[in-house]
């Protein structure tokens, strides 16, 4: 079982319109990577900022074809989120 201490941090997030983003830092408790192009499934664009005070963690990864995915959990040391196919994609994603 993975604990919060084992989850990789979101090192940087350049999705400035995300309500969890403050100063290029993710403040979601944990994000999920999903979709057909490693999209940040936690990305939300609403009228106020929210989240925790700390850096976000990667709670789950649904991209089984990523080399960092082991049993739907991310094993990268950290991840970067930013513009890819969408405005909030996992830029650390690497195909196996």
Secondary structure, DSSP 8 states (H G I E B T S, - for coil): ---GGGS-EEEEE--TTSTTEETTEE-SSEEEEETTTTEETT----SS--S-SS--EEEEE--TTBTTEETTEE-SSEEEEE-SSSSSEETT--B-
